[in-house]
């Protein structure tokens, strides 16, 4: 069983930055992929950024150029650096791990609110 714990969410003004962290209970080096999703009120959960074991990184169009996903295999952590935040980025952000394709795990989520 893989446990994922997010941290780093909070309230930030438009144009500000936040860094989300996700701590995994297992060795993420062997995970097929890890990523970040988000869900705004009344909306479906959507992919924000994803990194695979091979090093491939994928970003949602809305995140490209502003967000950066990274992983520290030694610390079993994945990060999401978010810059130039805007109100449309307000959502609950979830850490996601795919141990093998189709075997998914989710964190409990962390709230990000962008507001002046």
DOVEX-752454 format. One record per atom (N, C-alpha, C, O): x, y, z; chain; atom name; residue in one letter. Coordinates in steps of 0.05 Angstrom, whole numbers. Each point is the difference from the previous one (the first is absolute). Last residue first. Example, Ala and Ser with C-alpha at 12.3 -4.5 7.8 and 13.67 -1.06 7.14 Angstrom:
BEGIN
[pt [257 -45 142] 'A' 'N' 'S']
[pt [16 24 1] 'A' 'CA' 'S']
[pt [-15 22 14] 'A' 'C' 'S']
[pt [10 22 4] 'A' 'O' 'S']
[pt [-4 -137 -5] 'A' 'N' 'A']
[pt [-18 24 0] 'A' 'CA' 'A']
[pt [18 24 0] 'A' 'C' 'A']
[pt [21 0 13] 'A' 'O' 'A']
//
This chain:
BEGIN
[pt [-136 758 -85] 'A' 'N' 'X']
[pt [10 25 10] 'A' 'CA' 'X']
[pt [-15 9 25] 'A' 'C' 'X']
[pt [6 21 12] 'A' 'O' 'X']
[pt [14 -124 -53] 'A' 'N' 'X']
[pt [-19 21 4] 'A' 'CA' 'X']
[pt [14 25 10] 'A' 'C' 'X']
[pt [20 -2 15] 'A' 'O' 'X']
[pt [-13 -110 -35] 'A' 'N' 'X']
[pt [13 24 -11] 'A' 'CA' 'X']
[pt [-21 22 0] 'A' 'C' 'X']
[pt [-20 -1 -14] 'A' 'O' 'X']
[pt [38 -101 63] 'A' 'N' 'X']
[pt [-19 21 -6] 'A' 'CA' 'X']
[pt [16 25 -9] 'A' 'C' 'X']
[pt [18 10 14] 'A' 'O' 'X']
[pt [-11 -124 5] 'A' 'N' 'X']
[pt [15 24 -9] 'A' 'CA' 'X']
[pt [-21 21 -7] 'A' 'C' 'X']
[pt [-18 -5 -17] 'A' 'O' 'X']
[pt [23 -93 78] 'A' 'N' 'X']
[pt [-15 22 -12] 'A' 'CA' 'X']
[pt [20 22 -8] 'A' 'C' 'X']
[pt [17 8 15] 'A' 'O' 'X']
[pt [-5 -119 -9] 'A' 'N' 'X']
[pt [7 25 14] 'A' 'CA' 'X']
[pt [-12 23 -15] 'A' 'C' 'X']
[pt [1 2 -24] 'A' 'O' 'X']
[pt [-8 -120 33] 'A' 'N' 'X']
[pt [-4 26 -13] 'A' 'CA' 'X']
[pt [8 23 18] 'A' 'C' 'X']
[pt [-1 -2 24] 'A' 'O' 'X']
[pt [8 -98 -16] 'A' 'N' 'X']
[pt [-25 11 10] 'A' 'CA' 'X']
[pt [-6 27 -11] 'A' 'C' 'X']
[pt [-22 10 3] 'A' 'O' 'X']
[pt [79 -86 -59] 'A' 'N' 'X']
[pt [2 14 26] 'A' 'CA' 'X']
[pt [-27 11 8] 'A' 'C' 'X']
[pt [-20 -1 -15] 'A' 'O' 'X']
[pt [36 -87 -50] 'A' 'N' 'X']
[pt [-6 28 2] 'A' 'CA' 'X']
[pt [6 10 28] 'A' 'C' 'X']
[pt [-4 -14 19] 'A' 'O' 'X']
[pt [25 -73 -97] 'A' 'N' 'X']
[pt [-3 9 28] 'A' 'CA' 'X']
[pt [-3 30 0] 'A' 'C' 'X']
[pt [11 15 -17] 'A' 'O' 'X']
[pt [-17 -106 -58] 'A' 'N' 'X']
[pt [2 28 8] 'A' 'CA' 'X']
[pt [-3 3 29] 'A' 'C' 'X']
[pt [-14 -15 14] 'A' 'O' 'X']
[pt [32 -55 -100] 'A' 'N' 'X']
[pt [-1 -3 29] 'A' 'CA' 'X']
[pt [6 28 12] 'A' 'C' 'X']
[pt [23 8 2] 'A' 'O' 'X']
[pt [-21 -20 -97] 'A' 'N' 'X']
[pt [-26 -9 9] 'A' 'CA' 'X']
[pt [-3 -4 30] 'A' 'C' 'X']
[pt [-22 -3 10] 'A' 'O' 'X']
[pt [118 -1 -52] 'A' 'N' 'X']
[pt [-23 11 -15] 'A' 'CA' 'X']
[pt [-26 -12 10] 'A' 'C' 'X']
[pt [-4 -24 -1] 'A' 'O' 'X']
[pt [74 26 74] 'A' 'N' 'X']
[pt [3 -12 -26] 'A' 'CA' 'X']
[pt [-24 11 -16] 'A' 'C' 'X']
[pt [-19 10 13] 'A' 'O' 'X']
[pt [32 36 61] 'A' 'N' 'X']
[pt [21 -19 6] 'A' 'CA' 'X']
[pt [7 -16 -24] 'A' 'C' 'X']
[pt [24 -2 -7] 'A' 'O' 'X']
[pt [-62 101 21] 'A' 'N' 'X']
[pt [-7 -23 -16] 'A' 'CA' 'X']
[pt [22 -21 4] 'A' 'C' 'X']
[pt [22 3 -12] 'A' 'O' 'X']
[pt [-63 92 64] 'A' 'N' 'X']
[pt [22 -19 -5] 'A' 'CA' 'X']
[pt [-11 -24 -16] 'A' 'C' 'X']
[pt [-22 -10 6] 'A' 'O' 'X']
[pt [-3 121 27] 'A' 'N' 'X']
[pt [-8 -26 -12] 'A' 'CA' 'X']
[pt [25 -17 -6] 'A' 'C' 'X']
[pt [20 10 -9] 'A' 'O' 'X']
[pt [-63 84 67] 'A' 'N' 'X']
[pt [24 -15 -9] 'A' 'CA' 'X']
[pt [-10 -27 -10] 'A' 'C' 'X']
[pt [-18 -12 12] 'A' 'O' 'X']
[pt [-40 107 -8] 'A' 'N' 'X']
[pt [4 -28 10] 'A' 'CA' 'X']
[pt [26 -11 -12] 'A' 'C' 'X']
[pt [6 3 -23] 'A' 'O' 'X']
[pt [-63 97 45] 'A' 'N' 'X']
[pt [21 -14 -15] 'A' 'CA' 'X']
[pt [6 -27 12] 'A' 'C' 'X']
[pt [5 -2 24] 'A' 'O' 'X']
[pt [-89 78 -29] 'A' 'N' 'X']
[pt [13 -19 17] 'A' 'CA' 'X']
[pt [20 -15 -18] 'A' 'C' 'X']
[pt [-8 -11 -20] 'A' 'O' 'X']
[pt [-17 113 -4] 'A' 'N' 'X']
[pt [-10 -28 -1] 'A' 'CA' 'X']
[pt [12 -16 23] 'A' 'C' 'X']
[pt [18 10 14] 'A' 'O' 'X']
[pt [-3 87 -77] 'A' 'N' 'X']
[pt [-12 -8 26] 'A' 'CA' 'X']
[pt [-13 -27 -3] 'A' 'C' 'X']
[pt [-18 -4 -16] 'A' 'O' 'X']
[pt [58 56 -55] 'A' 'N' 'X']
[pt [16 -22 11] 'A' 'CA' 'X']
[pt [-11 -9 27] 'A' 'C' 'X']
[pt [9 -19 12] 'A' 'O' 'X']
[pt [-42 95 -62] 'A' 'N' 'X']
[pt [-9 -25 -12] 'A' 'CA' 'X']
[pt [16 -24 10] 'A' 'C' 'X']
[pt [-8 -23 -5] 'A' 'O' 'X']
[pt [30 113 30] 'A' 'N' 'X']
[pt [-24 -10 14] 'A' 'CA' 'X']
[pt [-10 -26 -11] 'A' 'C' 'X']
[pt [-13 -16 14] 'A' 'O' 'X']
[pt [117 33 -26] 'A' 'N' 'X']
[pt [-24 17 -4] 'A' 'CA' 'X']
[pt [-24 -13 12] 'A' 'C' 'X']
[pt [1 -23 9] 'A' 'O' 'X']
[pt [118 21 -7] 'A' 'N' 'X']
[pt [-27 -12 6] 'A' 'CA' 'X']
[pt [-22 21 -6] 'A' 'C' 'X']
[pt [4 24 4] 'A' 'O' 'X']
[pt [100 -33 -17] 'A' 'N' 'X']
[pt [-20 16 -15] 'A' 'CA' 'X']
[pt [-29 -10 4] 'A' 'C' 'X']
[pt [-14 -3 -20] 'A' 'O' 'X']
[pt [79 -72 46] 'A' 'N' 'X']
[pt [6 29 -2] 'A' 'CA' 'X']
[pt [-22 14 -16] 'A' 'C' 'X']
[pt [-16 -13 -14] 'A' 'O' 'X']
[pt [42 -86 68] 'A' 'N' 'X']
[pt [-20 14 -15] 'A' 'CA' 'X']
[pt [6 30 2] 'A' 'C' 'X']
[pt [1 12 21] 'A' 'O' 'X']
[pt [43 -117 -5] 'A' 'N' 'X']
[pt [5 28 3] 'A' 'CA' 'X']
[pt [-19 15 -18] 'A' 'C' 'X']
[pt [-1 -4 -25] 'A' 'O' 'X']
[pt [4 -97 69] 'A' 'N' 'X']
[pt [-12 16 -21] 'A' 'CA' 'X']
[pt [5 29 6] 'A' 'C' 'X']
[pt [-12 12 19] 'A' 'O' 'X']
[pt [54 -118 10] 'A' 'N' 'X']
[pt [-6 28 5] 'A' 'CA' 'X']
[pt [-14 13 -24] 'A' 'C' 'X']
[pt [3 -10 -23] 'A' 'O' 'X']
[pt [24 -90 78] 'A' 'N' 'X']
[pt [-6 13 -26] 'A' 'CA' 'X']
[pt [-9 28 7] 'A' 'C' 'X']
[pt [-15 4 19] 'A' 'O' 'X']
[pt [73 -89 36] 'A' 'N' 'X']
[pt [-18 22 -2] 'A' 'CA' 'X']
[pt [-2 11 -29] 'A' 'C' 'X']
[pt [18 -3 -16] 'A' 'O' 'X']
[pt [42 -64 67] 'A' 'N' 'X']
[pt [-27 -11 -7] 'A' 'CA' 'X']
[pt [-21 23 -1] 'A' 'C' 'X']
[pt [-22 -3 11] 'A' 'O' 'X']
[pt [120 7 1] 'A' 'N' 'X']
[pt [-18 8 22] 'A' 'CA' 'X']
[pt [-28 -11 -4] 'A' 'C' 'X']
[pt [-17 5 16] 'A' 'O' 'X']
[pt [85 -23 -80] 'A' 'N' 'X']
[pt [13 -6 26] 'A' 'CA' 'X']
[pt [-18 6 23] 'A' 'C' 'X']
[pt [0 -13 21] 'A' 'O' 'X']
[pt [-25 35 -111] 'A' 'N' 'X']
[pt [-3 -28 6] 'A' 'CA' 'X']
[pt [12 -7 28] 'A' 'C' 'X']
[pt [-10 -18 13] 'A' 'O' 'X']
[pt [-33 106 -54] 'A' 'N' 'X']
[pt [25 -6 14] 'A' 'CA' 'X']
[pt [-3 -29 9] 'A' 'C' 'X']
[pt [-13 -6 20] 'A' 'O' 'X']
[pt [-35 75 -100] 'A' 'N' 'X']
[pt [-1 -22 19] 'A' 'CA' 'X']
[pt [27 -4 12] 'A' 'C' 'X']
[pt [21 4 -13] 'A' 'O' 'X']
[pt [-90 73 -44] 'A' 'N' 'X']
[pt [26 -12 4] 'A' 'CA' 'X']
[pt [-3 -22 21] 'A' 'C' 'X']
[pt [-19 -1 15] 'A' 'O' 'X']
[pt [-38 79 -84] 'A' 'N' 'X']
[pt [-1 -24 17] 'A' 'CA' 'X']
[pt [28 -11 3] 'A' 'C' 'X']
[pt [16 0 -19] 'A' 'O' 'X']
[pt [-61 102 -5] 'A' 'N' 'X']
[pt [22 -19 -4] 'A' 'CA' 'X']
[pt [-3 -24 19] 'A' 'C' 'X']
[pt [-2 4 25] 'A' 'O' 'X']
[pt [-56 89 -72] 'A' 'N' 'X']
[pt [3 -21 20] 'A' 'CA' 'X']
[pt [23 -19 -8] 'A' 'C' 'X']
[pt [6 -4 -24] 'A' 'O' 'X']
[pt [-28 78 -32] 'A' 'N' 'X']
[pt [-4 11 27] 'A' 'CA' 'X']
[pt [6 -20 22] 'A' 'C' 'X']
[pt [10 7 21] 'A' 'O' 'X']
[pt [-5 -25 -117] 'A' 'N' 'X']
[pt [14 25 3] 'A' 'CA' 'X']
[pt [-3 13 27] 'A' 'C' 'X']
[pt [15 19 7] 'A' 'O' 'X']
[pt [-88 -89 -32] 'A' 'N' 'X']
[pt [26 3 -15] 'A' 'CA' 'X']
[pt [11 28 4] 'A' 'C' 'X']
[pt [-14 20 -4] 'A' 'O' 'X']
[pt [-73 -52 37] 'A' 'N' 'X']
[pt [23 -1 18] 'A' 'CA' 'X']
[pt [27 6 -14] 'A' 'C' 'X']
[pt [19 7 13] 'A' 'O' 'X']
[pt [-106 -16 -57] 'A' 'N' 'X']
[pt [-2 23 19] 'A' 'CA' 'X']
[pt [24 2 18] 'A' 'C' 'X']
[pt [4 21 12] 'A' 'O' 'X']
[pt [-13 -94 -73] 'A' 'N' 'X']
[pt [6 25 -15] 'A' 'CA' 'X']
[pt [-1 24 19] 'A' 'C' 'X']
[pt [16 19 -2] 'A' 'O' 'X']
[pt [10 -112 44] 'A' 'N' 'X']
[pt [-24 11 -12] 'A' 'CA' 'X']
[pt [8 27 -14] 'A' 'C' 'X']
[pt [18 13 8] 'A' 'O' 'X']
[pt [58 -87 3] 'A' 'N' 'X']
[pt [-14 22 13] 'A' 'CA' 'X']
[pt [-26 6 -14] 'A' 'C' 'X']
[pt [-2 -2 -24] 'A' 'O' 'X']
[pt [88 -78 37] 'A' 'N' 'X']
[pt [-23 10 -15] 'A' 'CA' 'X']
[pt [-14 22 17] 'A' 'C' 'X']
[pt [-2 -2 24] 'A' 'O' 'X']
[pt [103 -57 -32] 'A' 'N' 'X']
[pt [-18 18 15] 'A' 'CA' 'X']
[pt [-22 9 -19] 'A' 'C' 'X']
[pt [5 8 -23] 'A' 'O' 'X']
[pt [75 -93 33] 'A' 'N' 'X']
[pt [-18 16 -16] 'A' 'CA' 'X']
[pt [-18 17 18] 'A' 'C' 'X']
[pt [-9 -9 21] 'A' 'O' 'X']
[pt [74 -58 8] 'A' 'N' 'X']
[pt [8 28 0] 'A' 'CA' 'X']
[pt [-18 17 -17] 'A' 'C' 'X']
[pt [4 25 -1] 'A' 'O' 'X']
[pt [-9 -121 25] 'A' 'N' 'X']
[pt [20 4 -21] 'A' 'CA' 'X']
[pt [9 29 -1] 'A' 'C' 'X']
[pt [19 7 -15] 'A' 'O' 'X']
[pt [-89 -36 73] 'A' 'N' 'X']
[pt [25 -12 9] 'A' 'CA' 'X']
[pt [23 5 -20] 'A' 'C' 'X']
[pt [23 2 8] 'A' 'O' 'X']
[pt [-102 69 -10] 'A' 'N' 'X']
[pt [2 -29 0] 'A' 'CA' 'X']
[pt [27 -9 9] 'A' 'C' 'X']
[pt [19 16 3] 'A' 'O' 'X']
[pt [-89 73 14] 'A' 'N' 'X']
[pt [27 -8 -7] 'A' 'CA' 'X']
[pt [1 -31 1] 'A' 'C' 'X']
[pt [-10 -12 19] 'A' 'O' 'X']
[pt [-66 102 -25] 'A' 'N' 'X']
[pt [6 -29 4] 'A' 'CA' 'X']
[pt [28 -5 -8] 'A' 'C' 'X']
[pt [10 11 -20] 'A' 'O' 'X']
[pt [-94 71 39] 'A' 'N' 'X']
[pt [27 -7 -8] 'A' 'CA' 'X']
[pt [6 -29 8] 'A' 'C' 'X']
[pt [-11 -10 19] 'A' 'O' 'X']
[pt [-79 47 -19] 'A' 'N' 'X']
[pt [16 25 0] 'A' 'CA' 'X']
[pt [28 -6 -11] 'A' 'C' 'X']
[pt [9 13 -19] 'A' 'O' 'X']
[pt [-113 -62 11] 'A' 'N' 'X']
[pt [29 -2 2] 'A' 'CA' 'X']
[pt [12 28 -1] 'A' 'C' 'X']
[pt [-7 16 -16] 'A' 'O' 'X']
[pt [-94 -31 53] 'A' 'N' 'X']
[pt [16 1 -25] 'A' 'CA' 'X']
[pt [29 -2 6] 'A' 'C' 'X']
[pt [10 7 22] 'A' 'O' 'X']
[pt [-121 -21 18] 'A' 'N' 'X']
[pt [29 -1 6] 'A' 'CA' 'X']
[pt [16 0 -26] 'A' 'C' 'X']
[pt [-7 -15 -18] 'A' 'O' 'X']
[pt [-89 61 17] 'A' 'N' 'X']
[pt [12 -26 2] 'A' 'CA' 'X']
[pt [29 2 7] 'A' 'C' 'X']
[pt [13 21 -5] 'A' 'O' 'X']
[pt [-88 52 38] 'A' 'N' 'X']
[pt [15 -9 -24] 'A' 'CA' 'X']
[pt [11 -28 4] 'A' 'C' 'X']
[pt [2 -10 22] 'A' 'O' 'X']
[pt [-50 66 44] 'A' 'N' 'X']
[pt [-17 -4 -23] 'A' 'CA' 'X']
[pt [13 -9 -25] 'A' 'C' 'X']
[pt [-12 -3 -21] 'A' 'O' 'X']
[pt [77 45 89] 'A' 'N' 'X']
[pt [-28 -5 6] 'A' 'CA' 'X']
[pt [-17 -3 -25] 'A' 'C' 'X']
[pt [1 18 -17] 'A' 'O' 'X']
[pt [100 -44 5] 'A' 'N' 'X']
[pt [-13 24 9] 'A' 'CA' 'X']
[pt [-29 -6 6] 'A' 'C' 'X']
[pt [-11 -20 -10] 'A' 'O' 'X']
[pt [105 -40 4] 'A' 'N' 'X']
[pt [-29 0 -4] 'A' 'CA' 'X']
[pt [-11 26 12] 'A' 'C' 'X']
[pt [2 4 24] 'A' 'O' 'X']
[pt [98 -57 -60] 'A' 'N' 'X']
[pt [-14 20 15] 'A' 'CA' 'X']
[pt [-30 -2 -6] 'A' 'C' 'X']
[pt [-8 -9 -22] 'A' 'O' 'X']
[pt [112 -49 19] 'A' 'N' 'X']
[pt [-26 6 -12] 'A' 'CA' 'X']
[pt [-13 22 17] 'A' 'C' 'X']
[pt [8 5 22] 'A' 'O' 'X']
[pt [97 -52 -38] 'A' 'N' 'X']
[pt [-19 17 14] 'A' 'CA' 'X']
[pt [-25 5 -17] 'A' 'C' 'X']
[pt [2 5 -24] 'A' 'O' 'X']
[pt [79 -89 30] 'A' 'N' 'X']
[pt [-10 25 -12] 'A' 'CA' 'X']
[pt [-18 15 19] 'A' 'C' 'X']
[pt [-5 -8 23] 'A' 'O' 'X']
[pt [73 -86 -52] 'A' 'N' 'X']
[pt [-11 16 21] 'A' 'CA' 'X']
[pt [-9 26 -12] 'A' 'C' 'X']
[pt [12 10 -19] 'A' 'O' 'X']
[pt [16 -119 -15] 'A' 'N' 'X']
[pt [-3 29 -4] 'A' 'CA' 'X']
[pt [-10 12 26] 'A' 'C' 'X']
[pt [-12 -13 17] 'A' 'O' 'X']
[pt [46 -77 -21] 'A' 'N' 'X']
[pt [-2 5 -28] 'A' 'CA' 'X']
[pt [-3 30 -6] 'A' 'C' 'X']
[pt [13 11 -18] 'A' 'O' 'X']
[pt [40 -49 105] 'A' 'N' 'X']
[pt [-27 7 -9] 'A' 'CA' 'X']
[pt [0 6 -30] 'A' 'C' 'X']
[pt [18 13 -10] 'A' 'O' 'X']
[pt [59 -33 67] 'A' 'N' 'X']
[pt [-11 -22 -15] 'A' 'CA' 'X']
[pt [-28 6 -11] 'A' 'C' 'X']
[pt [-11 -15 -16] 'A' 'O' 'X']
[pt [60 77 71] 'A' 'N' 'X']
[pt [17 -6 -23] 'A' 'CA' 'X']
[pt [-12 -21 -18] 'A' 'C' 'X']
[pt [4 0 -24] 'A' 'O' 'X']
[pt [-39 32 108] 'A' 'N' 'X']
[pt [-12 10 -25] 'A' 'CA' 'X']
[pt [17 -6 -24] 'A' 'C' 'X']
[pt [-9 2 -23] 'A' 'O' 'X']
[pt [-7 -51 121] 'A' 'N' 'X']
[pt [22 10 -17] 'A' 'CA' 'X']
[pt [-11 9 -27] 'A' 'C' 'X']
[pt [-8 -17 -16] 'A' 'O' 'X']
[pt [-58 21 100] 'A' 'N' 'X']
[pt [17 -20 -12] 'A' 'CA' 'X']
[pt [22 13 -16] 'A' 'C' 'X']
[pt [2 25 -2] 'A' 'O' 'X']
[pt [-69 25 48] 'A' 'N' 'X']
[pt [9 -19 20] 'A' 'CA' 'X']
[pt [19 -21 -11] 'A' 'C' 'X']
[pt [14 -13 15] 'A' 'O' 'X']
[pt [-27 120 -46] 'A' 'N' 'X']
[pt [-10 -27 -5] 'A' 'CA' 'X']
[pt [11 -19 20] 'A' 'C' 'X']
[pt [22 3 10] 'A' 'O' 'X']
[pt [-43 109 -23] 'A' 'N' 'X']
[pt [18 -21 12] 'A' 'CA' 'X']
[pt [-13 -27 -3] 'A' 'C' 'X']
[pt [-24 -4 7] 'A' 'O' 'X']
[pt [19 107 -54] 'A' 'N' 'X']
[pt [-15 -25 4] 'A' 'CA' 'X']
[pt [20 -21 10] 'A' 'C' 'X']
[pt [20 -7 -13] 'A' 'O' 'X']
[pt [-34 124 -1] 'A' 'N' 'X']
[pt [17 -24 5] 'A' 'CA' 'X']
[pt [-18 -24 4] 'A' 'C' 'X']
[pt [-22 2 11] 'A' 'O' 'X']
[pt [20 106 -56] 'A' 'N' 'X']
[pt [-13 -22 13] 'A' 'CA' 'X']
[pt [19 -23 2] 'A' 'C' 'X']
[pt [17 -4 -17] 'A' 'O' 'X']
[pt [-11 115 7] 'A' 'N' 'X']
[pt [14 -25 -5] 'A' 'CA' 'X']
[pt [-15 -22 15] 'A' 'C' 'X']
[pt [0 0 25] 'A' 'O' 'X']
[pt [-21 107 -66] 'A' 'N' 'X']
[pt [-2 -21 21] 'A' 'CA' 'X']
[pt [15 -24 -9] 'A' 'C' 'X']
[pt [3 -5 -24] 'A' 'O' 'X']
[pt [-19 120 -2] 'A' 'N' 'X']
[pt [10 -27 -5] 'A' 'CA' 'X']
[pt [-6 -18 25] 'A' 'C' 'X']
[pt [-2 10 22] 'A' 'O' 'X']
[pt [-43 88 -73] 'A' 'N' 'X']
[pt [18 -12 19] 'A' 'CA' 'X']
[pt [8 -29 -7] 'A' 'C' 'X']
[pt [-7 -11 -21] 'A' 'O' 'X']
[pt [-57 70 -25] 'A' 'N' 'X']
[pt [27 6 -7] 'A' 'CA' 'X']
[pt [20 -13 19] 'A' 'C' 'X']
[pt [25 0 -6] 'A' 'O' 'X']
[pt [-120 17 46] 'A' 'N' 'X']
[pt [6 -3 -29] 'A' 'CA' 'X']
[pt [28 9 -7] 'A' 'C' 'X']
[pt [9 21 10] 'A' 'O' 'X']
[pt [-21 -52 90] 'A' 'N' 'X']
[pt [-11 21 -17] 'A' 'CA' 'X']
[pt [5 -6 -30] 'A' 'C' 'X']
[pt [20 -14 -6] 'A' 'O' 'X']
[pt [-34 -60 87] 'A' 'N' 'X']
[pt [20 16 -13] 'A' 'CA' 'X']
[pt [-13 21 -18] 'A' 'C' 'X']
[pt [-22 -5 -10] 'A' 'O' 'X']
[pt [5 -80 90] 'A' 'N' 'X']
[pt [-11 23 -13] 'A' 'CA' 'X']
[pt [23 17 -11] 'A' 'C' 'X']
[pt [20 6 14] 'A' 'O' 'X']
[pt [-12 -116 -1] 'A' 'N' 'X']
[pt [-7 24 16] 'A' 'CA' 'X']
[pt [-12 22 -17] 'A' 'C' 'X']
[pt [-8 -4 -23] 'A' 'O' 'X']
[pt [71 -99 25] 'A' 'N' 'X']
[pt [-22 16 -10] 'A' 'CA' 'X']
[pt [-5 24 18] 'A' 'C' 'X']
[pt [12 3 22] 'A' 'O' 'X']
[pt [53 -76 -6] 'A' 'N' 'X']
[pt [9 24 -14] 'A' 'CA' 'X']
[pt [-22 17 -12] 'A' 'C' 'X']
[pt [5 22 -11] 'A' 'O' 'X']
[pt [0 -134 26] 'A' 'N' 'X']
[pt [3 24 17] 'A' 'CA' 'X']
[pt [7 23 -17] 'A' 'C' 'X']
[pt [8 -3 -23] 'A' 'O' 'X']
[pt [-44 -111 21] 'A' 'N' 'X']
[pt [7 26 -12] 'A' 'CA' 'X']
[pt [3 21 21] 'A' 'C' 'X']
[pt [-11 -2 22] 'A' 'O' 'X']
[pt [19 -110 -29] 'A' 'N' 'X']
[pt [-8 22 17] 'A' 'CA' 'X']
[pt [10 26 -12] 'A' 'C' 'X']
[pt [24 4 -4] 'A' 'O' 'X']
[pt [-43 -118 -16] 'A' 'N' 'X']
[pt [10 25 -10] 'A' 'CA' 'X']
[pt [-11 23 17] 'A' 'C' 'X']
[pt [-23 1 6] 'A' 'O' 'X']
[pt [39 -117 -7] 'A' 'N' 'X']
[pt [-13 24 12] 'A' 'CA' 'X']
[pt [14 25 -11] 'A' 'C' 'X']
[pt [25 1 -1] 'A' 'O' 'X']
[pt [-38 -112 -27] 'A' 'N' 'X']
[pt [15 24 -2] 'A' 'CA' 'X']
[pt [-16 23 12] 'A' 'C' 'X']
[pt [-23 4 -6] 'A' 'O' 'X']
[pt [29 -118 14] 'A' 'N' 'X']
[pt [-17 24 0] 'A' 'CA' 'X']
[pt [18 25 0] 'A' 'C' 'X']
[pt [18 2 16] 'A' 'O' 'X']
//
